[in-house]
Amino acid sequence: MTEWHTWDEVRDELADALGGTDEQAQRVEQLRRDLALQRLVELRKRAGLRQVDVAARMGVSKARVSHIEHGAVATIELLARYLDAIGGRLEIAAAFNGGAERVILDWPAA
């Protein structure tokens, strides 16, 4: 006789076979970060700026700019300075109630 399973059981079994939902979520999050970093590099280049130009605007080394563009950002202030140097502005979004409510803050505060 065929044994029936609930959708939750099938989903959990499939997730386990594919590496687990936590692992998949981590991979998706890493991909999102990588794509965002690539987008920042594209925006910098579109603005006609080289890493050395951004470094001069920020008062940091070219190596520091490279680290930022590879995701090594030590502080929010450093990220805000990088974004300002390439013509952007940092906004921080806080989500509540599963994303139904959002608060967006400019950084640094005016």
N, CA, C and O atoms as CSV, one atom per row, in Angstrom:
chain,resi,resn,atom,element,x,y,z
A,1,MET,N,N,0.836,-1.168,0.000
A,1,MET,CA,C,0.000,0.000,0.000
A,1,MET,C,C,0.892,1.246,0.000
A,1,MET,O,O,1.935,1.260,0.654
A,2,THR,N,N,0.494,2.276,-0.718
A,2,THR,CA,C,1.240,3.517,-0.813
A,2,THR,C,C,1.120,4.298,0.483
A,2,THR,O,O,0.034,4.464,1.038
A,3,GLU,N,N,2.271,4.773,0.952
A,3,GLU,CA,C,2.271,5.584,2.165
A,3,GLU,C,C,2.226,7.054,1.760
A,3,GLU,O,O,3.042,7.506,0.957
A,4,TRP,N,N,1.278,7.794,2.314
A,4,TRP,CA,C,1.110,9.204,1.995
A,4,TRP,C,C,1.921,10.050,2.959
A,4,TRP,O,O,2.070,9.708,4.132
A,5,HIS,N,N,2.438,11.150,2.455
A,5,HIS,CA,C,3.224,12.072,3.272
A,5,HIS,C,C,2.634,13.473,3.147
A,5,HIS,O,O,2.053,13.840,2.126
A,6,THR,N,N,2.801,14.225,4.199
A,6,THR,CA,C,2.360,15.620,4.138
A,6,THR,C,C,3.379,16.425,3.328
A,6,THR,O,O,4.518,16.002,3.132
A,7,TRP,N,N,2.935,17.599,2.862
A,7,TRP,CA,C,3.847,18.467,2.118
A,7,TRP,C,C,5.053,18.846,2.978
A,7,TRP,O,O,6.171,18.899,2.467
A,8,ASP,N,N,4.851,19.109,4.271
A,8,ASP,CA,C,5.958,19.461,5.161
A,8,ASP,C,C,6.985,18.338,5.236
A,8,ASP,O,O,8.189,18.593,5.233
A,9,GLU,N,N,6.514,17.102,5.304
A,9,GLU,CA,C,7.430,15.963,5.348
A,9,GLU,C,C,8.227,15.846,4.053
A,9,GLU,O,O,9.434,15.604,4.085
A,10,VAL,N,N,7.558,16.016,2.920
A,10,VAL,CA,C,8.232,15.932,1.622
A,10,VAL,C,C,9.254,17.059,1.493
A,10,VAL,O,O,10.385,16.829,1.066
A,11,ARG,N,N,8.856,18.276,1.863
A,11,ARG,CA,C,9.755,19.428,1.785
A,11,ARG,C,C,10.982,19.219,2.663
A,11,ARG,O,O,12.104,19.481,2.228
A,12,ASP,N,N,10.784,18.751,3.899
A,12,ASP,CA,C,11.903,18.526,4.808
A,12,ASP,C,C,12.843,17.449,4.276
A,12,ASP,O,O,14.063,17.580,4.369
A,13,GLU,N,N,12.273,16.389,3.722
A,13,GLU,CA,C,13.090,15.314,3.163
A,13,GLU,C,C,13.892,15.820,1.963
A,13,GLU,O,O,15.073,15.502,1.821
A,14,LEU,N,N,13.251,16.599,1.113
A,14,LEU,CA,C,13.932,17.159,-0.045
A,14,LEU,C,C,15.025,18.135,0.386
A,14,LEU,O,O,16.123,18.129,-0.170
A,15,ALA,N,N,14.726,18.960,1.363
A,15,ALA,CA,C,15.719,19.918,1.861
A,15,ALA,C,C,16.928,19.190,2.427
A,15,ALA,O,O,18.064,19.609,2.202
A,16,ASP,N,N,16.698,18.104,3.160
A,16,ASP,CA,C,17.804,17.316,3.696
A,16,ASP,C,C,18.646,16.733,2.570
A,16,ASP,O,O,19.874,16.731,2.647
A,17,ALA,N,N,17.990,16.242,1.529
A,17,ALA,CA,C,18.698,15.650,0.396
A,17,ALA,C,C,19.508,16.699,-0.370
A,17,ALA,O,O,20.546,16.378,-0.948
A,18,LEU,N,N,19.039,17.950,-0.375
A,18,LEU,CA,C,19.716,19.020,-1.114
A,18,LEU,C,C,20.703,19.810,-0.265
A,18,LEU,O,O,21.295,20.779,-0.743
A,19,GLY,N,N,20.882,19.415,0.960
A,19,GLY,CA,C,21.838,20.116,1.798
A,19,GLY,C,C,21.216,20.897,2.933
A,19,GLY,O,O,21.923,21.595,3.659
A,20,GLY,N,N,19.919,20.796,3.102
A,20,GLY,CA,C,19.263,21.456,4.223
A,20,GLY,C,C,18.872,22.882,3.925
A,20,GLY,O,O,19.550,23.585,3.177
A,21,THR,N,N,17.773,23.300,4.516
A,21,THR,CA,C,17.267,24.644,4.260
A,21,THR,C,C,18.191,25.719,4.822
A,21,THR,O,O,18.314,26.788,4.225
A,22,ASP,N,N,18.841,25.465,5.951
A,22,ASP,CA,C,19.761,26.456,6.511
A,22,ASP,C,C,20.933,26.692,5.566
A,22,ASP,O,O,21.322,27.834,5.322
A,23,GLU,N,N,21.486,25.621,5.040
A,23,GLU,CA,C,22.612,25.736,4.111
A,23,GLU,C,C,22.182,26.455,2.835
A,23,GLU,O,O,22.920,27.289,2.309
A,24,GLN,N,N,21.001,26.134,2.345
A,24,GLN,CA,C,20.497,26.803,1.144
A,24,GLN,C,C,20.279,28.287,1.407
A,24,GLN,O,O,20.614,29.122,0.567
A,25,ALA,N,N,19.731,28.614,2.546
A,25,ALA,CA,C,19.491,30.014,2.894
A,25,ALA,C,C,20.810,30.776,2.982
A,25,ALA,O,O,20.893,31.925,2.548
A,26,GLN,N,N,21.831,30.149,3.534
A,26,GLN,CA,C,23.140,30.785,3.622
A,26,GLN,C,C,23.725,31.017,2.234
A,26,GLN,O,O,24.325,32.060,1.974
A,27,ARG,N,N,23.550,30.037,1.338
A,27,ARG,CA,C,24.059,30.196,-0.027
A,27,ARG,C,C,23.337,31.321,-0.752
A,27,ARG,O,O,23.961,32.103,-1.469
A,28,VAL,N,N,22.032,31.405,-0.570
A,28,VAL,CA,C,21.255,32.473,-1.205
A,28,VAL,C,C,21.689,33.828,-0.658
A,28,VAL,O,O,21.853,34.779,-1.422
A,29,GLU,N,N,21.876,33.925,0.648
A,29,GLU,CA,C,22.302,35.186,1.255
A,29,GLU,C,C,23.687,35.592,0.759
A,29,GLU,O,O,23.921,36.768,0.482
A,30,GLN,N,N,24.601,34.639,0.642
A,30,GLN,CA,C,25.944,34.945,0.130
A,30,GLN,C,C,25.861,35.420,-1.318
A,30,GLN,O,O,26.570,36.349,-1.705
A,31,LEU,N,N,25.011,34.797,-2.112
A,31,LEU,CA,C,24.836,35.217,-3.502
A,31,LEU,C,C,24.290,36.639,-3.575
A,31,LEU,O,O,24.737,37.432,-4.404
A,32,ARG,N,N,23.338,36.965,-2.722
A,32,ARG,CA,C,22.795,38.330,-2.683
A,32,ARG,C,C,23.876,39.347,-2.343
A,32,ARG,O,O,23.953,40.411,-2.958
A,33,ARG,N,N,24.720,39.012,-1.350
A,33,ARG,CA,C,25.818,39.917,-0.979
A,33,ARG,C,C,26.788,40.098,-2.141
A,33,ARG,O,O,27.204,41.216,-2.446
A,34,ASP,N,N,27.145,38.987,-2.786
A,34,ASP,CA,C,28.077,39.055,-3.912
A,34,ASP,C,C,27.523,39.910,-5.042
A,34,ASP,O,O,28.249,40.709,-5.633
A,35,LEU,N,N,26.241,39.744,-5.343
A,35,LEU,CA,C,25.621,40.539,-6.405
A,35,LEU,C,C,25.573,42.019,-6.040
A,35,LEU,O,O,25.790,42.876,-6.897
A,36,ALA,N,N,25.293,42.323,-4.782
A,36,ALA,CA,C,25.269,43.721,-4.339
A,36,ALA,C,C,26.656,44.344,-4.463
A,36,ALA,O,O,26.786,45.490,-4.892
A,37,LEU,N,N,27.686,43.599,-4.091
A,37,LEU,CA,C,29.051,44.110,-4.205
A,37,LEU,C,C,29.426,44.336,-5.665
A,37,LEU,O,O,30.058,45.339,-5.997
A,38,GLN,N,N,29.037,43.408,-6.536
A,38,GLN,CA,C,29.293,43.585,-7.969
A,38,GLN,C,C,28.596,44.830,-8.492
A,38,GLN,O,O,29.147,45.554,-9.321
A,39,ARG,N,N,27.403,45.075,-8.017
A,39,ARG,CA,C,26.641,46.251,-8.447
A,39,ARG,C,C,27.347,47.534,-8.020
A,39,ARG,O,O,27.386,48.499,-8.783
A,40,LEU,N,N,27.904,47.557,-6.808
A,40,LEU,CA,C,28.643,48.734,-6.357
A,40,LEU,C,C,29.860,48.995,-7.244
A,40,LEU,O,O,30.146,50.140,-7.594
A,41,VAL,N,N,30.570,47.931,-7.603
A,41,VAL,CA,C,31.728,48.084,-8.490
A,41,VAL,C,C,31.278,48.627,-9.843
A,41,VAL,O,O,31.927,49.509,-10.405
A,42,GLU,N,N,30.169,48.104,-10.368
A,42,GLU,CA,C,29.639,48.598,-11.645
A,42,GLU,C,C,29.296,50.083,-11.553
A,42,GLU,O,O,29.600,50.849,-12.468
A,43,LEU,N,N,28.668,50.488,-10.458
A,43,LEU,CA,C,28.303,51.897,-10.286
A,43,LEU,C,C,29.542,52.785,-10.183
A,43,LEU,O,O,29.568,53.890,-10.727
A,44,ARG,N,N,30.570,52.297,-9.483
A,44,ARG,CA,C,31.825,53.054,-9.393
A,44,ARG,C,C,32.423,53.246,-10.782
A,44,ARG,O,O,32.822,54.350,-11.151
A,45,LYS,N,N,32.479,52.167,-11.541
A,45,LYS,CA,C,33.064,52.242,-12.881
A,45,LYS,C,C,32.229,53.131,-13.796
A,45,LYS,O,O,32.780,53.890,-14.594
A,46,ARG,N,N,30.923,53.045,-13.690
A,46,ARG,CA,C,30.045,53.883,-14.501
A,46,ARG,C,C,30.271,55.365,-14.202
A,46,ARG,O,O,30.122,56.214,-15.080
A,47,ALA,N,N,30.634,55.664,-12.950
A,47,ALA,CA,C,30.928,57.045,-12.564
A,47,ALA,C,C,32.315,57.480,-13.041
A,47,ALA,O,O,32.727,58.618,-12.818
A,48,GLY,N,N,33.030,56.564,-13.700
A,48,GLY,CA,C,34.356,56.889,-14.216
A,48,GLY,C,C,35.430,56.908,-13.150
A,48,GLY,O,O,36.465,57.555,-13.313
A,49,LEU,N,N,35.188,56.202,-12.059
A,49,LEU,CA,C,36.126,56.201,-10.940
A,49,LEU,C,C,36.901,54.895,-10.868
A,49,LEU,O,O,36.343,53.812,-11.046
A,50,ARG,N,N,38.192,55.018,-10.606
A,50,ARG,CA,C,39.026,53.848,-10.335
A,50,ARG,C,C,39.120,53.688,-8.818
A,50,ARG,O,O,38.782,54.603,-8.068
A,51,GLN,N,N,39.574,52.538,-8.381
A,51,GLN,CA,C,39.729,52.325,-6.944
A,51,GLN,C,C,40.640,53.377,-6.328
A,51,GLN,O,O,40.392,53.838,-5.214
A,52,VAL,N,N,41.685,53.758,-7.040
A,52,VAL,CA,C,42.618,54.757,-6.518
A,52,VAL,C,C,41.928,56.114,-6.356
A,52,VAL,O,O,42.245,56.860,-5.430
A,53,ASP,N,N,40.989,56.438,-7.247
A,53,ASP,CA,C,40.236,57.691,-7.132
A,53,ASP,C,C,39.352,57.679,-5.886
A,53,ASP,O,O,39.287,58.657,-5.141
A,54,VAL,N,N,38.681,56.558,-5.681
A,54,VAL,CA,C,37.808,56.422,-4.512
A,54,VAL,C,C,38.640,56.483,-3.234
A,54,VAL,O,O,38.242,57.114,-2.255
A,55,ALA,N,N,39.792,55.827,-3.251
A,55,ALA,CA,C,40.679,55.844,-2.084
A,55,ALA,C,C,41.086,57.271,-1.735
A,55,ALA,O,O,41.100,57.649,-0.564
A,56,ALA,N,N,41.418,58.061,-2.755
A,56,ALA,CA,C,41.815,59.454,-2.513
A,56,ALA,C,C,40.656,60.250,-1.917
A,56,ALA,O,O,40.861,61.058,-1.012
A,57,ARG,N,N,39.460,60.030,-2.412
A,57,ARG,CA,C,38.287,60.737,-1.881
A,57,ARG,C,C,38.003,60.356,-0.433
A,57,ARG,O,O,37.551,61.180,0.361
A,58,MET,N,N,38.276,59.093,-0.101
A,58,MET,CA,C,37.999,58.597,1.248
A,58,MET,C,C,39.147,58.841,2.218
A,58,MET,O,O,38.952,58.828,3.433
A,59,GLY,N,N,40.345,59.064,1.682
A,59,GLY,CA,C,41.516,59.200,2.541
A,59,GLY,C,C,42.003,57.866,3.071
A,59,GLY,O,O,42.513,57.776,4.188
A,60,VAL,N,N,41.839,56.817,2.249
A,60,VAL,CA,C,42.286,55.471,2.619
A,60,VAL,C,C,43.149,54.922,1.485
A,60,VAL,O,O,43.309,55.568,0.450
A,61,SER,N,N,43.695,53.740,1.685
A,61,SER,CA,C,44.510,53.116,0.643
A,61,SER,C,C,43.628,52.456,-0.415
A,61,SER,O,O,42.462,52.146,-0.173
A,62,LYS,N,N,44.216,52.249,-1.595
A,62,LYS,CA,C,43.528,51.526,-2.663
A,62,LYS,C,C,43.185,50.107,-2.194
A,62,LYS,O,O,42.142,49.562,-2.556
A,63,ALA,N,N,44.068,49.522,-1.391
A,63,ALA,CA,C,43.814,48.175,-0.863
A,63,ALA,C,C,42.551,48.151,-0.004
A,63,ALA,O,O,41.789,47.186,-0.043
A,64,ARG,N,N,42.330,49.225,0.779
A,64,ARG,CA,C,41.126,49.300,1.618
A,64,ARG,C,C,39.882,49.322,0.738
A,64,ARG,O,O,38.893,48.658,1.050
A,65,VAL,N,N,39.920,50.079,-0.360
A,65,VAL,CA,C,38.782,50.134,-1.283
A,65,VAL,C,C,38.532,48.749,-1.875
A,65,VAL,O,O,37.384,48.319,-1.992
A,66,SER,N,N,39.599,48.056,-2.245
A,66,SER,CA,C,39.456,46.695,-2.771
A,66,SER,C,C,38.807,45.780,-1.738
A,66,SER,O,O,37.936,44.977,-2.072
A,67,HIS,N,N,39.232,45.903,-0.486
A,67,HIS,CA,C,38.640,45.081,0.580
A,67,HIS,C,C,37.146,45.374,0.727
A,67,HIS,O,O,36.337,44.458,0.874
A,68,ILE,N,N,36.794,46.647,0.686
A,68,ILE,CA,C,35.380,47.024,0.793
A,68,ILE,C,C,34.588,46.385,-0.339
A,68,ILE,O,O,33.508,45.837,-0.117
A,69,GLU,N,N,35.130,46.455,-1.557
A,69,GLU,CA,C,34.428,45.915,-2.721
A,69,GLU,C,C,34.373,44.389,-2.727
A,69,GLU,O,O,33.657,43.791,-3.530
A,70,HIS,N,N,35.131,43.766,-1.828
A,70,HIS,CA,C,35.065,42.312,-1.663
A,70,HIS,C,C,34.329,41.922,-0.380
A,70,HIS,O,O,34.355,40.762,0.030
A,71,GLY,N,N,33.671,42.909,0.252
A,71,GLY,CA,C,32.812,42.604,1.389
A,71,GLY,C,C,33.430,42.767,2.755
A,71,GLY,O,O,32.775,42.487,3.759
A,72,ALA,N,N,34.679,43.212,2.827
A,72,ALA,CA,C,35.335,43.384,4.123
A,72,ALA,C,C,35.148,44.824,4.589
A,72,ALA,O,O,36.023,45.670,4.398
A,73,VAL,N,N,34.010,45.088,5.195
A,73,VAL,CA,C,33.684,46.433,5.673
A,73,VAL,C,C,33.624,46.376,7.195
A,73,VAL,O,O,32.788,45.680,7.771
A,74,ALA,N,N,34.529,47.123,7.840
A,74,ALA,CA,C,34.642,47.039,9.294
A,74,ALA,C,C,33.552,47.812,10.028
A,74,ALA,O,O,33.122,47.403,11.106
A,75,THR,N,N,33.100,48.930,9.451
A,75,THR,CA,C,32.122,49.765,10.148
A,75,THR,C,C,31.100,50.333,9.170
A,75,THR,O,O,31.336,50.401,7.963
A,76,ILE,N,N,29.977,50.732,9.714
A,76,ILE,CA,C,28.951,51.395,8.905
A,76,ILE,C,C,29.495,52.719,8.382
A,76,ILE,O,O,29.212,53.108,7.249
A,77,GLU,N,N,30.272,53.407,9.207
A,77,GLU,CA,C,30.845,54.688,8.792
A,77,GLU,C,C,31.727,54.521,7.561
A,77,GLU,O,O,31.684,55.349,6.651
A,78,LEU,N,N,32.530,53.455,7.524
A,78,LEU,CA,C,33.402,53.199,6.380
A,78,LEU,C,C,32.577,52.940,5.124
A,78,LEU,O,O,32.900,53.449,4.051
A,79,LEU,N,N,31.523,52.157,5.255
A,79,LEU,CA,C,30.649,51.899,4.110
A,79,LEU,C,C,29.993,53.188,3.636
A,79,LEU,O,O,29.894,53.426,2.432
A,80,ALA,N,N,29.545,54.019,4.568
A,80,ALA,CA,C,28.927,55.296,4.202
A,80,ALA,C,C,29.918,56.183,3.460
A,80,ALA,O,O,29.546,56.848,2.493
A,81,ARG,N,N,31.164,56.203,3.895
A,81,ARG,CA,C,32.193,56.998,3.213
A,81,ARG,C,C,32.457,56.470,1.814
A,81,ARG,O,O,32.626,57.252,0.879
A,82,TYR,N,N,32.495,55.149,1.661
A,82,TYR,CA,C,32.692,54.549,0.334
A,82,TYR,C,C,31.548,54.950,-0.594
A,82,TYR,O,O,31.779,55.387,-1.721
A,83,LEU,N,N,30.331,54.801,-0.120
A,83,LEU,CA,C,29.170,55.135,-0.951
A,83,LEU,C,C,29.166,56.607,-1.328
A,83,LEU,O,O,28.851,56.957,-2.465
A,84,ASP,N,N,29.512,57.469,-0.384
A,84,ASP,CA,C,29.595,58.899,-0.671
A,84,ASP,C,C,30.655,59.165,-1.743
A,84,ASP,O,O,30.445,59.991,-2.631
A,85,ALA,N,N,31.784,58.473,-1.662
A,85,ALA,CA,C,32.881,58.669,-2.611
A,85,ALA,C,C,32.503,58.258,-4.030
A,85,ALA,O,O,33.051,58.794,-4.993
A,86,ILE,N,N,31.573,57.311,-4.173
A,86,ILE,CA,C,31.161,56.896,-5.519
A,86,ILE,C,C,29.841,57.538,-5.937
A,86,ILE,O,O,29.271,57.194,-6.972
A,87,GLY,N,N,29.361,58.481,-5.113
A,87,GLY,CA,C,28.166,59.234,-5.483
A,87,GLY,C,C,26.865,58.715,-4.911
A,87,GLY,O,O,25.787,59.097,-5.367
A,88,GLY,N,N,26.956,57.847,-3.915
A,88,GLY,CA,C,25.750,57.281,-3.310
A,88,GLY,C,C,25.528,57.782,-1.897
A,88,GLY,O,O,26.250,58.652,-1.409
A,89,ARG,N,N,24.530,57.227,-1.253
A,89,ARG,CA,C,24.177,57.565,0.127
A,89,ARG,C,C,23.692,56.288,0.801
A,89,ARG,O,O,22.924,55.526,0.213
A,90,LEU,N,N,24.129,56.056,2.007
A,90,LEU,CA,C,23.711,54.869,2.749
A,90,LEU,C,C,22.356,55.097,3.390
A,90,LEU,O,O,22.139,56.106,4.061
A,91,GLU,N,N,21.450,54.160,3.184
A,91,GLU,CA,C,20.169,54.124,3.884
A,91,GLU,C,C,20.106,52.797,4.622
A,91,GLU,O,O,20.458,51.753,4.073
A,92,ILE,N,N,19.663,52.843,5.851
A,92,ILE,CA,C,19.519,51.628,6.648
A,92,ILE,C,C,18.034,51.345,6.792
A,92,ILE,O,O,17.268,52.203,7.231
A,93,ALA,N,N,17.630,50.137,6.420
A,93,ALA,CA,C,16.219,49.755,6.500
A,93,ALA,C,C,16.031,48.736,7.618
A,93,ALA,O,O,16.788,47.772,7.731
A,94,ALA,N,N,15.025,48.962,8.429
A,94,ALA,CA,C,14.643,48.019,9.476
A,94,ALA,C,C,13.258,47.483,9.131
A,94,ALA,O,O,12.335,48.254,8.869
A,95,ALA,N,N,13.120,46.155,9.133
A,95,ALA,CA,C,11.841,45.529,8.792
A,95,ALA,C,C,11.202,44.956,10.053
A,95,ALA,O,O,11.877,44.374,10.903
A,96,PHE,N,N,9.892,45.135,10.154
A,96,PHE,CA,C,9.119,44.630,11.282
A,96,PHE,C,C,7.930,43.849,10.745
A,96,PHE,O,O,7.500,44.059,9.611
A,97,ASN,N,N,7.404,42.951,11.562
A,97,ASN,CA,C,6.212,42.174,11.209
A,97,ASN,C,C,6.364,41.484,9.864
A,97,ASN,O,O,5.502,41.588,8.991
A,98,GLY,N,N,7.486,40.774,9.713
A,98,GLY,CA,C,7.708,40.023,8.483
A,98,GLY,C,C,7.884,40.895,7.253
A,98,GLY,O,O,7.636,40.445,6.134
A,99,GLY,N,N,8.301,42.118,7.445
A,99,GLY,CA,C,8.517,43.027,6.326
A,99,GLY,C,C,7.328,43.899,6.005
A,99,GLY,O,O,7.397,44.739,5.108
A,100,ALA,N,N,6.227,43.710,6.734
A,100,ALA,CA,C,5.025,44.507,6.473
A,100,ALA,C,C,5.239,45.972,6.836
A,100,ALA,O,O,4.636,46.863,6.238
A,101,GLU,N,N,6.100,46.212,7.817
A,101,GLU,CA,C,6.406,47.584,8.220
A,101,GLU,C,C,7.908,47.790,8.095
A,101,GLU,O,O,8.699,46.943,8.511
A,102,ARG,N,N,8.293,48.928,7.516
A,102,ARG,CA,C,9.707,49.230,7.320
A,102,ARG,C,C,9.997,50.657,7.766
A,102,ARG,O,O,9.179,51.563,7.603
A,103,VAL,N,N,11.178,50.826,8.329
A,103,VAL,CA,C,11.676,52.144,8.698
A,103,VAL,C,C,13.010,52.312,7.981
A,103,VAL,O,O,13.890,51.458,8.094
A,104,ILE,N,N,13.164,53.417,7.240
A,104,ILE,CA,C,14.408,53.681,6.517
A,104,ILE,C,C,15.066,54.911,7.123
A,104,ILE,O,O,14.447,55.966,7.262
A,105,LEU,N,N,16.337,54.750,7.480
A,105,LEU,CA,C,17.116,55.827,8.083
A,105,LEU,C,C,18.268,56.190,7.161
A,105,LEU,O,O,18.917,55.309,6.598
A,106,ASP,N,N,18.524,57.479,7.005
A,106,ASP,CA,C,19.711,57.925,6.282
A,106,ASP,C,C,20.907,57.821,7.215
A,106,ASP,O,O,20.781,58.031,8.422
A,107,TRP,N,N,22.074,57.492,6.652
A,107,TRP,CA,C,23.288,57.422,7.448
A,107,TRP,C,C,24.346,58.242,6.757
A,107,TRP,O,O,24.523,58.072,5.551
A,108,PRO,N,N,25.050,59.100,7.415
A,108,PRO,CA,C,24.775,59.529,8.783
A,108,PRO,C,C,23.551,60.424,8.828
A,108,PRO,O,O,23.142,61.008,7.824
A,109,ALA,N,N,22.985,60.515,10.002
A,109,ALA,CA,C,21.778,61.333,10.163
A,109,ALA,C,C,22.113,62.787,9.862
A,109,ALA,O,O,23.173,63.290,10.234
A,110,ALA,N,N,21.197,63.441,9.188
A,110,ALA,CA,C,21.429,64.845,8.796
A,110,ALA,C,C,21.316,65.769,9.981
A,110,ALA,O,O,21.480,66.980,9.837
